[in-house]
Amino acid sequence: MNEMIKFDENNQVIENEVFRAILVGLSMGEDISYSMKELEALTEAAGGETLGHMIQNLERPNTATYIGKGKVAELSEMCRNMEADTVIFNNELSGMQIRNLEEELDVRVIDRTILILDIFAMRATSREGKLQVELAQLQYRMPRLMGFGKSLSRLGGGIGTRGPGEKKLETDRRHIERRMDDIKSEIAGIKQSRETQRSRREKSEIPVVALVGYTNSGKSALMNRLLSMEDSDDKAVFEKDMLFATLDTSQRLIHLEGNHEFILIDTVGFVSKLPHQLVNAFKATLEEVNYADLLLHVVDASFDNKEFHVDVTEKVLGEIGAGAKERIMVYNKIDLCEEKSFPEADICISAKYGEGVPQLMEMIKAHIYAGNRTVKLLLPYDRGDIVSYLREHANVKETSYEAEGTVVVAEVGTADYGRLSKYEIE
């Protein structure tokens, strides 16, 4: 049976909602079978049970109810017979359409965007993540206040009403505008703090590698595999076979041989029809991708229409200004594939079992340390500070002591070479 969601005194979710949904799609001449399948996976990720699907073929959506009147009547009967409490549409609905459909069907009506926003609201754990989701929800609901009137007034209203919609005050347009301004100001402060951290990181010259890809492609599993390979002290990140299992951006330091290291960033996964409100709200977080030295584009090799996942990811990367970034195409989950090689992949791996991951690590090293060079330096004895620095930050291969000073053969980065080239000898 349906369990309505409950909130504590701070308006935080106490129990997950179990809801029974019918999914509705409108085909305007295109094949929407995959999109509907993904909508079902999103419903499951939100804690719902899919009872059935309804698809209508129309040239254009009905202005009042999105689908035709006959289909609305048929859908109403389906809801009664199946005891559904929620109807989820595969495309965005207007406020008027939501209101009209709820009156006709007498169940909760939400669309794909509301569903995704709701999942993000459940999964956000950091302060910034929660703020970004709330801003996206408010931006989406602002022009739909008339249609959301009934839903927003429900205390503990359940799926589609989580986040900024539980308090009656927030139905007031001016209150929402003020709240949006407050959120933007707080996010700007967090962004400034991140830029300070990034500036420190750039001074330390530690390379940054960012994991990007479609949701549930195995990015978090790959991060955990790399951490386990390098005996990192950093803790593993959460991973689960589910859409949007992780939301907040994670950063971990990966240690390599020869005093090499890099920062690995796991970003939020992408999905088709990703609400533009979310893309805009998460731009501050996704900016980390723009500052990365290398992208690992992780693809689920076991998925039949993997090219679609690649296209969606590349489109979002273009939207955030990272379309031209250097990247490695990593086809993951080959343990689930009969075919073990793909011509469009730079490397094929199984993050779950570790197959191909050592080779991937070598590729990462080759990319991020491509500018390094091995030099022979003669350092005066009064510059012991440089010797100490090299031992801590460079890959020192040989050290000897001559009459003129300390001779060090080391692999150094471009910036270090610029500072130390005056000590270079043949």
C-alpha positions in Angstrom: 0.0 0.0 0.0 1.0 3.6 -0.4 3.0 5.2 2.4 3.0 9.0 2.3 6.3 10.6 2.9 7.0 12.0 6.4 9.1 15.0 7.5 10.8 15.9 10.8 10.6 19.4 12.4 13.4 20.6 10.1 11.4 19.5 7.0 13.8 16.6 6.3 12.6 13.3 5.0 12.1 10.7 7.7 10.8 7.8 5.6 11.0 7.1 1.9 7.7 7.1 0.1 6.4 4.1 -1.7 4.1 5.1 -4.6 2.3 3.3 -7.3 2.7 4.9 -10.7 1.4 4.7 -14.3 3.8 6.2 -16.9 2.5 8.2 -19.8 4.4 9.1 -23.0 3.5 11.1 -26.1 5.1 10.0 -29.4 5.1 12.7 -32.1 6.5 10.4 -34.8 9.6 9.3 -32.9 10.5 6.1 -31.1 10.2 6.8 -27.3 10.6 3.2 -26.1 14.0 3.8 -24.6 12.9 7.1 -23.0 10.0 5.3 -21.4 12.3 2.5 -20.1 14.5 5.2 -18.6 11.5 6.9 -17.0 10.7 3.6 -15.3 14.2 3.4 -14.0 13.9 6.9 -12.7 10.6 6.0 -11.0 12.4 3.1 -9.3 15.2 5.3 -8.2 12.7 7.6 -6.6 11.2 4.7 -4.7 8.2 4.0 -6.9 6.6 1.0 -8.4 5.6 1.1 -12.1 2.1 -0.5 -12.6 1.8 0.2 -16.4 2.6 2.3 -19.4 0.4 4.4 -21.7 1.7 5.8 -25.0 -0.3 8.0 -27.4 0.7 9.0 -30.9 -0.2 12.6 -31.7 1.2 15.3 -34.0 1.3 17.8 -31.1 0.4 17.8 -27.4 -3.1 18.8 -26.3 -2.9 22.3 -24.8 -5.2 21.5 -21.9 -4.3 17.9 -20.9 -1.2 17.1 -23.0 -2.8 13.8 -24.2 -6.2 13.6 -25.9 -9.5 13.6 -24.0 -10.2 10.0 -24.8 -6.8 8.9 -23.5 -7.4 11.0 -20.3 -10.7 9.0 -19.7 -8.8 5.7 -20.4 -6.0 6.8 -18.1 -8.5 7.6 -15.3 -10.0 4.1 -15.6 -6.5 2.6 -15.5 -5.7 4.5 -12.3 -8.9 3.2 -10.6 -8.4 -0.4 -11.8 -4.7 -0.6 -10.8 -5.1 1.5 -7.7 -2.4 3.9 -8.8 -1.8 7.0 -6.8 0.6 8.8 -9.2 0.8 9.4 -12.9 4.1 10.4 -14.4 4.4 12.0 -17.8 7.6 11.6 -19.9 7.7 15.3 -20.9 7.4 18.6 -19.1 3.8 19.7 -18.4 2.5 23.2 -17.9 1.0 24.3 -14.6 -2.5 24.3 -16.3 -2.0 20.8 -17.7 -1.0 19.5 -14.2 -4.1 21.1 -12.6 -6.5 19.9 -15.3 -5.1 16.3 -15.2 -5.3 16.1 -11.4 -8.9 17.2 -11.5 -9.7 14.6 -14.2 -7.7 11.7 -12.7 -8.0 12.4 -9.0 -4.4 11.3 -8.4 -1.1 13.1 -8.2 0.3 14.1 -11.6 4.0 14.9 -12.1 6.3 15.1 -15.1 9.8 13.8 -15.9 11.5 17.0 -14.7 9.7 17.0 -11.3 10.7 13.3 -10.9 14.4 14.1 -11.6 14.4 17.1 -9.3 12.8 15.0 -6.6 15.5 12.3 -6.9 18.2 15.0 -6.7 16.4 16.4 -3.6 16.6 13.0 -2.0 20.2 12.3 -2.9 21.9 15.7 -2.2 23.9 15.5 1.0 26.3 18.6 0.9 25.1 22.1 1.7 25.9 23.2 -1.8 24.1 20.2 -3.4 20.9 20.9 -1.4 21.0 24.6 -2.3 21.5 23.8 -6.0 18.6 21.4 -6.1 16.3 23.8 -4.2 17.2 26.6 -6.6 16.4 24.3 -9.6 13.0 23.3 -8.0 12.0 26.9 -7.4 13.1 27.9 -10.9 10.9 25.1 -12.4 7.9 25.8 -10.2 7.9 29.6 -10.4 6.0 29.8 -13.7 3.7 26.9 -12.7 2.4 28.2 -9.3 -1.2 28.2 -10.6 -1.0 24.5 -11.5 1.0 23.5 -8.4 -1.4 25.3 -6.0 -2.9 22.1 -4.7 0.3 20.1 -4.6 2.3 22.8 -2.8 -0.2 23.1 -0.1 0.0 19.4 0.9 2.2 18.9 4.0 4.4 15.9 3.4 2.9 15.8 -0.1 5.2 13.0 -1.3 6.9 12.5 -4.7 7.0 15.7 -6.7 6.4 17.9 -3.7 9.7 17.4 -1.9 12.0 20.3 -1.1 10.8 23.8 -1.4 7.1 22.9 -1.8 5.9 21.7 1.6 5.3 25.1 3.2 2.3 27.1 2.2 4.4 30.3 2.4 6.4 29.2 -0.6 3.4 29.4 -2.8 3.8 33.2 -2.6 5.7 34.4 -5.7 7.5 37.2 -3.9 8.6 34.8 -1.2 10.0 32.4 -3.8 11.9 35.2 -5.5 13.5 36.3 -2.3 14.4 32.7 -1.5 16.0 32.3 -4.9 18.0 35.4 -4.4 19.2 34.2 -1.0 20.2 30.8 -2.5 22.1 32.4 -5.4 24.0 34.6 -2.9 24.9 31.6 -0.7 26.0 29.5 -3.8 28.1 32.4 -4.9 29.9 32.4 -1.5 30.5 28.6 -1.8 31.8 29.1 -5.3 34.3 31.8 -4.1 35.5 29.3 -1.5 36.0 26.6 -4.1 37.9 29.0 -6.3 40.2 29.7 -3.4 40.8 26.0 -3.0 41.3 25.6 -6.7 43.9 28.4 -6.7 45.8 26.6 -3.9 45.6 23.4 -5.9 46.9 25.0 -9.1 49.9 26.4 -7.1 50.6 22.9 -5.9 50.5 21.8 -9.5 48.7 18.6 -8.8 46.9 17.4 -12.0 43.1 17.0 -11.9 41.3 14.1 -13.6 37.5 14.3 -13.8 35.1 11.3 -14.3 32.2 12.2 -16.5 29.5 10.1 -18.2 25.9 9.0 -18.2 24.3 8.2 -14.9 24.9 4.6 -13.7 27.9 4.1 -16.1 30.1 3.1 -13.2 32.0 6.3 -12.4 31.9 5.8 -8.7 32.9 2.2 -9.0 35.9 3.2 -11.1 36.9 5.8 -8.5 36.8 3.2 -5.8 38.8 0.7 -7.9 41.5 3.3 -8.5 41.6 4.2 -4.8 42.0 0.5 -3.9 44.8 0.0 -6.4 46.9 2.8 -5.0 46.3 2.1 -1.3 44.8 5.5 -0.9 44.0 6.8 2.6 40.9 8.5 1.2 37.6 6.7 1.8 35.6 5.1 -0.9 32.5 6.8 -2.4 29.0 5.4 -2.4 28.1 3.2 -5.4 25.0 1.4 -6.4 23.4 0.0 -9.6 20.8 2.8 -9.8 20.3 6.0 -11.7 21.8 9.0 -9.8 23.1 6.8 -6.9 25.5 9.6 -6.2 24.9 13.3 -6.6 27.4 15.4 -4.8 30.8 15.9 -6.4 33.5 13.8 -4.7 37.3 14.5 -4.8 40.0 12.0 -3.9 43.8 12.2 -4.0 45.4 9.3 -5.9 49.0 8.6 -5.0 51.4 7.1 -7.6 55.0 5.9 -7.6 57.7 8.4 -7.9 56.0 11.1 -5.8 53.4 11.5 -8.5 49.8 12.1 -7.6 46.6 13.5 -9.0 43.1 14.6 -7.8 40.3 12.4 -9.1 36.8 14.1 -9.3 33.6 12.1 -9.6 30.8 14.3 -11.0 27.0 13.9 -11.1 25.9 11.6 -13.9 24.0 12.9 -16.9 20.7 11.7 -18.3 18.6 12.4 -21.4 16.2 15.4 -21.1 18.2 16.6 -18.1 16.2 19.6 -16.9 18.0 22.8 -17.9 17.2 24.2 -14.4 19.5 21.5 -13.1 22.3 22.1 -15.6 22.2 25.8 -14.7 22.0 25.2 -11.0 24.9 22.7 -11.0 27.1 24.8 -13.3 29.1 25.9 -10.3 29.9 22.4 -9.3 30.4 21.2 -12.9 32.9 24.0 -13.4 35.4 21.6 -11.8 35.3 19.7 -15.1 36.4 22.8 -16.9 39.5 23.1 -14.8 40.4 19.4 -15.1 43.6 18.4 -17.0 41.9 15.3 -18.3 38.4 13.8 -18.6 37.6 10.1 -18.3 34.4 9.7 -20.2 32.9 6.5 -18.7 30.5 4.6 -20.9 28.3 1.5 -20.0 29.6 -0.9 -22.7 26.8 -3.4 -21.8 24.0 -1.0 -22.8 22.7 -1.6 -26.3 22.3 2.1 -27.3 25.5 3.3 -25.7 26.0 5.8 -28.6 23.0 7.6 -27.2 24.6 7.9 -23.8 27.8 9.2 -25.4 25.9 11.8 -27.3 23.9 13.1 -24.3 27.2 13.4 -22.2 29.0 15.2 -25.0 26.1 17.6 -25.4 26.1 18.5 -21.6 29.9 18.9 -21.7 29.5 21.3 -24.5 26.8 23.3 -22.6 29.2 23.7 -19.6 32.1 24.7 -21.8 34.1 21.5 -21.6 33.5 20.1 -25.0 37.1 20.5 -26.2 38.7 19.0 -23.1 41.2 16.2 -23.6 39.6 12.9 -22.7 39.9 9.1 -22.6 36.9 7.1 -23.7 36.6 4.4 -21.1 34.1 1.6 -21.9 33.2 0.0 -18.6 31.3 -3.1 -17.6 32.9 -5.4 -20.2 32.3 -8.2 -17.7 28.7 -8.0 -18.8 29.5 -8.1 -22.6 30.2 -10.9 -25.0 32.2 -8.5 -27.1 35.3 -7.3 -25.2 36.6 -4.7 -27.6 35.0 -1.6 -29.1 36.7 0.4 -31.9 35.3 3.7 -30.6 36.8 3.1 -27.1 40.3 4.1 -26.0 40.2 1.4 -23.4 37.8 -1.3 -22.2 37.6 -2.1 -18.5 35.6 -3.7 -15.7 35.7 -1.4 -12.7 33.9 -4.2 -10.7 36.6 -6.8 -11.3 39.6 -4.6 -12.2 40.1 -5.9 -15.7 41.9 -3.3 -17.8 42.2 -0.8 -14.9 46.0 -1.0 -14.6 46.3 -0.2 -18.3 43.9 2.7 -17.8 46.1 4.0 -15.0 49.1 4.0 -17.4 47.1 5.9 -19.9 46.2 8.5 -17.3 49.9 8.9 -16.3 50.9 9.3 -20.0 48.3 12.1 -20.5 48.8 14.1 -17.3 52.6 13.8 -17.2 53.2 14.2 -20.9 55.0 17.5 -20.3 57.4 16.0 -17.7 61.1 15.7 -18.6 64.0 14.0 -16.9 66.8 16.4 -16.2 70.3 16.3 -14.6 70.8 19.2 -12.1 73.9 20.4 -10.3 72.7 22.1 -7.1 75.0 24.1 -4.9 75.4 22.8 -1.4 73.7 25.9 0.0 70.5 25.0 -1.9 69.6 22.0 0.1 66.1 23.3 0.1 65.8 22.4 -3.6 67.1 18.9 -3.0 64.5 18.5 -0.2 61.8 19.8 -2.5 62.7 17.4 -5.3 62.7 14.5 -3.0 59.2 15.4 -1.8 57.6 16.5 -5.1 59.5 14.9 -8.0 60.5 11.5 -9.1 64.2 11.5 -8.1 66.1 8.7 -10.0 69.7 9.3 -9.0 71.6 11.4 -6.4 75.3 11.9 -6.1 77.6 14.3 -4.4 80.4 16.1 -6.3 82.9 18.8 -5.3 80.7 21.5 -6.9 77.4 20.4 -5.3 74.7 17.8 -5.3 73.9 16.1 -8.7 70.3 15.1 -9.0 68.6 13.2 -11.9 64.9 13.7 -11.6 61.7 13.8 -13.6 60.1 17.2 -13.2 57.0 19.0 -14.4 57.0 22.0 -16.8 56.7 24.6 -14.0 59.5 23.1 -11.9 61.8 22.8 -15.0 61.2 26.5 -15.7 62.5 27.3 -12.1 65.4 24.9 -12.1 66.6 24.9 -15.7 69.5 27.2 -14.7 71.0 24.3 -12.7 70.8 21.8 -15.6 74.0 20.2 -16.8 74.8 17.8 -19.6 
